[in-house]
């Protein structure tokens, strides 16, 4: 198919969405590896190029997008914006952590 990008599991979709938003709770984040610290800001976009991933710097114009993603993120969780190419394969991802809530220890 001419719509495929050449990646191993590319489905070659005709009208794929341009981006996906995933909301990950504290339990989901705990089970996976962390790319950014919980208190850190997402100033980089993780772009998957071939088999290796590289970091791409984001400019100042993405602060509004980052603020909206932070509002959507659950406490102690994160929201992940996944950019997609026309065939449906992931081009890159932006992770923004939600508000950090401290759990109280019962005595």
MMTF fields as JSON, N, C-alpha, C and O atoms, coordinates in Angstrom:
{
  "mmtfVersion": "1.0.0",
  "mmtfProducer": "UNKNOWN",
  "numBonds": 427,
  "numAtoms": 428,
  "numGroups": 107,
  "numChains": 1,
  "numModels": 1,
  "chainsPerModel": [1],
  "groupsPerChain": [107],
  "chainIdList": ["A"],
  "bondAtomList": [4, 2, 8, 6, 12, 10, 16, 14, 20, 18, 24, 22, 28, 26, 32, 30, 36, 34, 40, 38, 44, 42, 48, 46, 52, 50, 56, 54, 60, 58, 64, 62, 68, 66, 72, 70, 76, 74, 80, 78, 84, 82, 88, 86, 92, 90, 96, 94, 100, 98, 104, 102, 108, 106, 112, 110, 116, 114, 120, 118, 124, 122, 128, 126, 132, 130, 136, 134, 140, 138, 144, 142, 148, 146, 152, 150, 156, 154, 160, 158, 164, 162, 168, 166, 172, 170, 176, 174, 180, 178, 184, 182, 188, 186, 192, 190, 196, 194, 200, 198, 204, 202, 208, 206, 212, 210, 216, 214, 220, 218, 224, 222, 228, 226, 232, 230, 236, 234, 240, 238, 244, 242, 248, 246, 252, 250, 256, 254, 260, 258, 264, 262, 268, 266, 272, 270, 276, 274, 280, 278, 284, 282, 288, 286, 292, 290, 296, 294, 300, 298, 304, 302, 308, 306, 312, 310, 316, 314, 320, 318, 324, 322, 328, 326, 332, 330, 336, 334, 340, 338, 344, 342, 348, 346, 352, 350, 356, 354, 360, 358, 364, 362, 368, 366, 372, 370, 376, 374, 380, 378, 384, 382, 388, 386, 392, 390, 396, 394, 400, 398, 404, 402, 408, 406, 412, 410, 416, 414, 420, 418, 424, 422],
  "bondOrderList": [1, 1, 1, 1, 1, 1, 1, 1, 1, 1, 1, 1, 1, 1, 1, 1, 1, 1, 1, 1, 1, 1, 1, 1, 1, 1, 1, 1, 1, 1, 1, 1, 1, 1, 1, 1, 1, 1, 1, 1, 1, 1, 1, 1, 1, 1, 1, 1, 1, 1, 1, 1, 1, 1, 1, 1, 1, 1, 1, 1, 1, 1, 1, 1, 1, 1, 1, 1, 1, 1, 1, 1, 1, 1, 1, 1, 1, 1, 1, 1, 1, 1, 1, 1, 1, 1, 1, 1, 1, 1, 1, 1, 1, 1, 1, 1, 1, 1, 1, 1, 1, 1, 1, 1, 1, 1],
  "groupList": [{"groupName": "UNK", "atomNameList": ["N", "CA", "C", "O"], "elementList": ["N", "C", "C", "O"], "formalChargeList": [0, 0, 0, 0], "bondAtomList": [1, 0, 2, 1, 3, 2], "bondOrderList": [1, 1, 2], "singleLetterCode": "X", "chemCompType": "L-PEPTIDE LINKING"}],
  "groupTypeList": [0, 0, 0, 0, 0, 0, 0, 0, 0, 0, 0, 0, 0, 0, 0, 0, 0, 0, 0, 0, 0, 0, 0, 0, 0, 0, 0, 0, 0, 0, 0, 0, 0, 0, 0, 0, 0, 0, 0, 0, 0, 0, 0, 0, 0, 0, 0, 0, 0, 0, 0, 0, 0, 0, 0, 0, 0, 0, 0, 0, 0, 0, 0, 0, 0, 0, 0, 0, 0, 0, 0, 0, 0, 0, 0, 0, 0, 0, 0, 0, 0, 0, 0, 0, 0, 0, 0, 0, 0, 0, 0, 0, 0, 0, 0, 0, 0, 0, 0, 0, 0, 0, 0, 0, 0, 0, 0],
  "groupIdList": [1, 2, 3, 4, 5, 6, 7, 8, 9, 10, 11, 12, 13, 14, 15, 16, 17, 18, 19, 20, 21, 22, 23, 24, 25, 26, 27, 28, 29, 30, 31, 32, 33, 34, 35, 36, 37, 38, 39, 40, 41, 42, 43, 44, 45, 46, 47, 48, 49, 50, 51, 52, 53, 54, 55, 56, 57, 58, 59, 60, 61, 62, 63, 64, 65, 66, 67, 68, 69, 70, 71, 72, 73, 74, 75, 76, 77, 78, 79, 80, 81, 82, 83, 84, 85, 86, 87, 88, 89, 90, 91, 92, 93, 94, 95, 96, 97, 98, 99, 100, 101, 102, 103, 104, 105, 106, 107],
  "secStructList": [7, 6, 6, 7, 7, 1, 7, 6, 6, 7, 7, 7, 7, 1, 1, 7, 7, 1, 3, 3, 3, 3, 3, 3, 7, 2, 2, 2, 2, 2, 2, 1, 7, 7, 1, 1, 7, 6, 6, 1, 7, 7, 7, 3, 3, 3, 3, 3, 3, 6, 6, 3, 3, 3, 3, 3, 3, 7, 7, 4, 4, 4, 2, 2, 2, 2, 2, 2, 2, 2, 2, 2, 1, 7, 6, 6, 7, 3, 3, 3, 3, 3, 3, 3, 7, 6, 6, 1, 7, 3, 3, 3, 3, 3, 3, 3, 3, 7, 7, 7, 7, 7, 7, 7, 7, 7, 7],
  "xCoordList": [0.836, 0.0, 0.873, 1.929, 0.436, 1.176, 0.963, 1.722, -0.073, -0.363, 0.531, 0.606, 1.208, 2.028, 3.325, 3.87, 3.811, 5.022, 6.289, 7.388, 6.173, 7.35, 7.72, 8.651, 7.013, 7.264, 6.745, 5.846, 7.302, 6.914, 5.42, 4.891, 4.723, 3.297, 2.387, 1.327, 2.783, 1.973, 0.731, 0.82, -0.44, -1.698, -2.092, -2.984, -1.447, -1.743, -3.166, -3.845, -3.623, -4.999, -5.203, -4.268, -6.424, -6.712, -6.942, -6.368, -7.769, -8.092, -7.879, -8.842, -6.646, -6.336, -6.453, -6.305, -6.72, -6.773, -5.365, -4.387, -5.257, -3.955, -3.302, -2.077, -4.109, -3.532, -4.499, -5.703, -3.964, -4.744, -4.357, -3.225, -5.291, -4.996, -5.296, -6.411, -4.302, -4.477, -4.335, -3.403, -5.249, -5.159, -4.72, -5.382, -3.607, -3.06, -3.153, -2.669, -3.777, -3.931, -2.639, -1.674, -2.643, -1.465, -1.065, 0.123, -2.061, -1.781, -1.122, -0.21, -1.584, -0.99, 0.447, 1.32, 0.689, 2.025, 2.986, 4.151, 2.508, 3.352, 3.877, 5.001, 3.066, 3.45, 4.403, 5.107, 4.44, 5.292, 6.531, 6.591, 7.502, 8.714, 8.417, 7.566, 9.094, 8.846, 9.84, 11.045, 9.317, 10.165, 10.508, 11.586, 9.603, 9.81, 9.51, 8.666, 10.174, 9.877, 8.478, 7.976, 7.811, 6.433, 6.253, 5.211, 7.226, 7.091, 7.596, 7.451, 8.194, 8.818, 7.816, 6.662, 8.27, 7.414, 7.786, 8.947, 6.814, 7.063, 7.487, 6.638, 8.776, 9.287, 9.834, 10.327, 9.747, 10.261, 9.174, 8.267, 9.281, 8.369, 9.18, 10.207, 8.741, 9.448, 8.992, 7.848, 9.884, 9.535, 10.16, 11.363, 9.352, 9.849, 10.243, 9.396, 11.511, 12.013, 12.597, 13.692, 11.885, 12.347, 12.231, 11.159, 13.329, 13.302, 13.791, 13.465, 14.566, 15.107, 14.246, 13.667, 14.164, 13.39, 14.348, 15.443, 13.947, 14.767, 13.907, 12.691, 14.539, 13.811, 13.848, 14.894, 12.703, 12.578, 12.15, 11.196, 12.852, 12.521, 11.236, 11.016, 10.405, 9.181, 9.41, 10.142, 8.795, 8.94, 7.987, 7.264, 8.0, 7.163, 5.68, 4.832, 5.353, 3.946, 3.16, 1.936, 3.829, 3.131, 2.713, 2.217, 2.905, 2.532, 1.029, 0.602, 0.226, -1.233, -1.669, -2.516, -1.093, -1.394, -0.987, -1.72, 0.164, 0.653, -0.278, -0.544, -0.773, -1.68, -3.003, -3.543, -3.53, -4.78, -4.599, -5.477, -3.474, -3.206, -3.043, -3.451, -2.447, -2.266, -3.615, -3.795, -4.572, -5.917, -6.629, -7.387, -6.384, -7.046, -6.442, -7.124, -5.182, -4.481, -5.043, -5.347, -5.188, -5.667, -4.598, -3.419, -4.978, -3.987, -2.978, -3.351, -1.709, -0.584, -0.514, 0.152, -1.18, -1.163, -0.622, -0.013, -0.842, -0.364, -1.31, -2.062, -1.253, -1.971, -0.914, 0.083, -1.149, -0.187, -0.852, -1.903, -0.239, -0.721, 0.152, 1.363, -0.451, 0.288, -0.022, -1.169, 1.014, 0.865, 0.979, 1.842, 0.103, 0.08, 0.295, -0.105, 0.926, 1.096, -0.185, -1.03, -0.358, -1.601, -1.927, -3.094, -0.912, -1.18, -1.644, -2.116, -1.523, -1.969, -0.845, -1.096, 0.389, 1.532, 1.866, 1.67, 2.37, 2.731, 3.991, 4.998, 3.926, 5.077, 5.843, 7.074, 5.111, 5.735, 4.73, 3.535, 5.221, 4.326, 4.793, 5.985, 3.822, 4.084, 3.407, 2.201, 4.173, 3.642, 3.608, 4.589, 2.474, 2.317, 1.757, 0.733, 2.425, 2.016, 0.946, 0.953, 0.03, -1.048, -0.591, 0.589, -1.535, -1.239, -0.761, -1.285, 0.226, 0.77, 0.015, 0.027, -0.633, -1.376, -0.594, -0.194, -0.379, 0.347, -0.653, -1.666, -0.357, -1.227, -0.862, 0.314, -1.884, -1.66, -1.478, -2.156, -0.575, -0.324, -1.169, -1.073, -1.997, -2.857, -2.042, -1.203, -2.308, -1.587, -2.397, -1.947],
  "yCoordList": [-1.196, 0.0, 1.249, 1.275, 2.265, 3.518, 4.344, 5.277, 4.009, 4.796, 4.416, 5.159, 3.283, 2.817, 3.612, 4.045, 3.795, 4.594, 3.745, 4.3, 2.419, 1.568, 0.989, 0.189, 1.375, 0.794, -0.638, -0.984, -1.481, -2.901, -3.173, -3.985, -2.538, -2.835, -1.705, -1.485, -0.998, 0.104, -0.464, -1.37, 0.085, -0.399, 0.348, -0.098, 1.469, 2.219, 2.734, 2.578, 3.345, 3.838, 4.979, 5.709, 5.118, 6.14, 7.505, 8.503, 7.551, 8.828, 8.691, 8.661, 8.608, 8.459, 9.812, 10.86, 9.778, 11.016, 11.583, 10.84, 12.893, 13.537, 13.422, 13.483, 13.256, 13.105, 12.359, 12.328, 11.758, 11.086, 11.693, 12.143, 11.71, 12.147, 10.981, 10.458, 10.577, 9.507, 10.095, 10.854, 9.749, 10.168, 8.959, 7.921, 9.091, 7.983, 8.306, 9.345, 7.411, 7.608, 7.245, 6.787, 7.459, 7.174, 5.701, 5.379, 4.805, 3.371, 3.001, 2.175, 3.61, 3.342, 3.832, 3.157, 5.012, 5.603, 4.784, 4.621, 4.271, 3.5, 2.235, 1.808, 1.641, 0.406, 0.604, -0.331, 1.805, 2.044, 2.839, 3.411, 2.872, 3.659, 5.136, 5.512, 5.968, 7.412, 8.07, 7.834, 8.903, 9.63, 11.013, 11.539, 11.596, 12.92, 12.857, 12.064, 13.669, 13.658, 14.175, 15.001, 13.698, 14.102, 15.602, 16.131, 16.302, 17.739, 18.532, 19.754, 17.854, 18.535, 18.993, 18.564, 19.862, 20.378, 19.688, 19.339, 19.493, 18.855, 19.92, 20.519, 20.168, 21.141, 20.433, 21.081, 19.116, 18.36, 17.455, 17.032, 17.177, 16.262, 15.04, 15.159, 13.879, 12.648, 12.194, 11.777, 12.276, 11.925, 10.596, 10.399, 9.691, 8.378, 8.432, 8.616, 8.275, 8.273, 6.91, 6.593, 6.091, 4.732, 3.888, 3.797, 3.271, 2.447, 3.223, 2.861, 4.282, 5.064, 6.293, 6.851, 6.71, 7.902, 9.052, 8.843, 10.264, 11.432, 12.517, 12.539, 13.423, 14.514, 15.742, 16.095, 16.388, 17.592, 18.717, 18.568, 19.842, 20.978, 21.647, 21.812, 22.024, 22.76, 24.233, 24.577, 25.089, 26.521, 27.054, 26.294, 28.355, 29.019, 28.982, 29.12, 28.799, 28.824, 27.618, 27.597, 26.612, 25.417, 25.49, 24.507, 26.631, 26.765, 26.615, 26.026, 27.143, 27.023, 25.567, 25.102, 24.859, 23.437, 22.659, 21.783, 22.979, 22.332, 22.613, 21.721, 23.846, 24.212, 23.455, 23.007, 23.308, 22.567, 21.088, 20.472, 20.519, 19.112, 18.911, 17.883, 19.892, 19.794, 19.829, 19.153, 20.618, 20.667, 19.323, 18.913, 18.647, 17.375, 16.212, 15.217, 16.322, 15.203, 14.92, 15.856, 13.646, 13.296, 13.584, 13.675, 13.729, 13.96, 12.818, 11.646, 13.163, 12.223, 11.389, 10.354, 11.819, 11.118, 12.036, 13.064, 11.664, 12.492, 12.375, 11.41, 13.384, 13.315, 13.258, 13.979, 12.399, 12.17, 12.521, 11.978, 13.429, 13.818, 13.089, 13.306, 12.226, 11.441, 11.995, 11.972, 12.494, 13.01, 11.839, 10.976, 11.812, 10.694, 11.171, 12.276, 10.328, 10.601, 10.181, 9.52, 10.54, 10.207, 8.717, 8.349, 7.847, 6.402, 5.874, 4.74, 6.666, 6.242, 5.917, 5.724, 5.851, 5.549, 6.76, 7.904, 6.499, 7.583, 8.279, 7.633, 9.615, 10.419, 10.896, 10.924, 11.272, 11.8, 11.876, 11.667, 12.178, 12.265, 13.365, 13.653, 13.972, 15.034, 14.625, 14.379, 14.55, 14.133, 15.326, 16.059, 15.512, 16.591, 15.979, 15.296, 16.225, 15.67, 16.53, 17.753, 15.89, 16.577, 17.094, 17.015, 17.625, 18.164, 17.042, 15.928, 17.356, 16.355, 16.425, 17.454, 15.34, 15.248, 14.357, 13.25, 14.845, 14.078, 13.232, 13.735, 11.944, 11.055, 11.161, 11.191, 11.217, 11.296, 9.901, 8.958, 9.781, 8.5, 8.428, 9.288, 7.398, 7.237, 6.671, 5.789, 7.199, 6.715, 5.702, 5.189],
  "zCoordList": [0.0, 0.0, 0.0, 0.632, -0.698, -0.754, 0.501, 0.766, 1.288, 2.485, 3.653, 4.632, 3.577, 4.691, 4.77, 3.755, 6.008, 6.21, 6.21, 6.175, 6.249, 6.229, 7.58, 7.674, 8.623, 9.943, 9.973, 9.205, 10.855, 10.868, 11.002, 10.243, 11.922, 12.128, 11.661, 12.246, 10.63, 10.102, 9.427, 8.598, 9.796, 9.23, 7.963, 7.24, 7.681, 6.472, 6.416, 5.401, 7.497, 7.556, 6.571, 6.243, 6.11, 5.113, 5.757, 5.32, 6.782, 7.428, 8.926, 9.691, 9.341, 10.764, 11.461, 10.833, 12.766, 13.535, 13.65, 13.565, 13.844, 13.901, 15.265, 15.373, 16.311, 17.646, 18.544, 18.289, 19.597, 20.634, 21.965, 22.141, 22.904, 24.268, 25.194, 25.205, 25.968, 26.948, 28.341, 28.609, 29.217, 30.612, 31.423, 31.409, 32.127, 32.9, 34.38, 34.829, 35.134, 36.572, 37.29, 36.678, 38.602, 39.418, 39.327, 39.3, 39.281, 39.211, 37.88, 37.846, 36.786, 35.476, 35.417, 34.871, 35.98, 35.949, 36.797, 36.435, 37.916, 38.815, 38.138, 38.401, 37.27, 36.606, 35.438, 35.056, 34.863, 33.697, 34.088, 35.176, 33.209, 33.443, 33.288, 32.483, 34.034, 33.971, 33.029, 33.112, 32.127, 31.204, 31.741, 31.466, 32.499, 33.071, 34.559, 34.975, 35.373, 36.799, 37.07, 36.309, 38.166, 38.444, 38.603, 38.217, 39.153, 39.341, 38.162, 38.13, 37.18, 36.053, 35.017, 35.011, 34.151, 33.088, 31.79, 31.575, 30.937, 29.64, 28.65, 27.989, 28.534, 27.588, 26.353, 25.43, 26.337, 25.206, 24.655, 25.373, 23.412, 22.73, 22.356, 21.688, 22.772, 22.463, 21.091, 20.914, 20.127, 18.756, 18.393, 18.563, 17.899, 17.501, 16.036, 15.162, 15.778, 14.409, 14.106, 14.57, 13.332, 13.062, 14.31, 14.909, 14.705, 15.918, 17.13, 18.261, 16.92, 18.037, 18.281, 17.349, 19.536, 19.892, 20.149, 20.671, 19.789, 20.047, 20.665, 20.473, 21.412, 22.052, 21.159, 20.614, 21.014, 20.208, 21.134, 21.897, 21.07, 21.935, 21.465, 20.265, 22.4, 22.095, 22.393, 23.321, 21.619, 21.813, 22.877, 23.522, 23.043, 24.048, 23.688, 24.569, 22.405, 21.991, 22.478, 22.351, 23.032, 23.496, 24.961, 25.511, 25.591, 27.007, 27.224, 28.218, 26.303, 26.435, 26.315, 27.078, 25.364, 25.201, 26.451, 26.911, 26.986, 28.206, 29.384, 30.19, 29.489, 30.583, 30.474, 31.486, 29.257, 29.073, 29.393, 29.998, 28.993, 29.303, 30.806, 31.346, 31.481, 32.934, 33.65, 34.662, 33.127, 33.719, 33.566, 34.445, 32.457, 32.18, 32.959, 33.208, 33.342, 33.978, 35.366, 36.106, 35.733, 37.076, 38.125, 37.781, 39.402, 40.459, 40.506, 40.435, 40.624, 40.636, 39.356, 39.331, 38.317, 37.035, 35.957, 36.252, 34.72, 33.617, 32.436, 32.309, 31.572, 30.307, 29.21, 29.249, 28.244, 27.172, 25.852, 25.512, 25.114, 23.791, 22.774, 22.732, 21.955, 20.97, 19.585, 19.139, 18.907, 17.552, 16.578, 16.737, 15.567, 14.623, 13.183, 12.816, 12.386, 10.962, 10.229, 10.832, 8.957, 8.245, 8.199, 8.063, 8.309, 8.267, 9.616, 9.696, 10.679, 12.0, 12.959, 14.149, 12.479, 13.353, 14.219, 13.807, 15.419, 16.337, 15.845, 15.555, 15.754, 15.355, 16.572, 16.569, 17.617, 18.821, 19.939, 19.73, 21.141, 22.294, 23.226, 23.339, 23.889, 24.859, 26.154, 26.176, 27.23, 28.528, 29.47, 29.597, 30.126, 31.103, 32.377, 32.35, 33.477, 34.771, 35.412, 35.271, 36.115, 36.815, 38.163, 38.507, 38.923, 40.251, 41.165, 41.138, 41.957, 42.867, 44.188, 44.864, 44.55, 45.81, 46.76, 46.401, 47.969, 48.972, 49.744, 50.232, 49.85, 50.622, 52.09, 52.454, 52.922, 54.367, 54.937, 54.53, 55.866, 56.514, 57.775, 58.65, 57.86, 59.038, 60.193, 60.01, 61.391, 62.58, 63.334, 64.359]
}
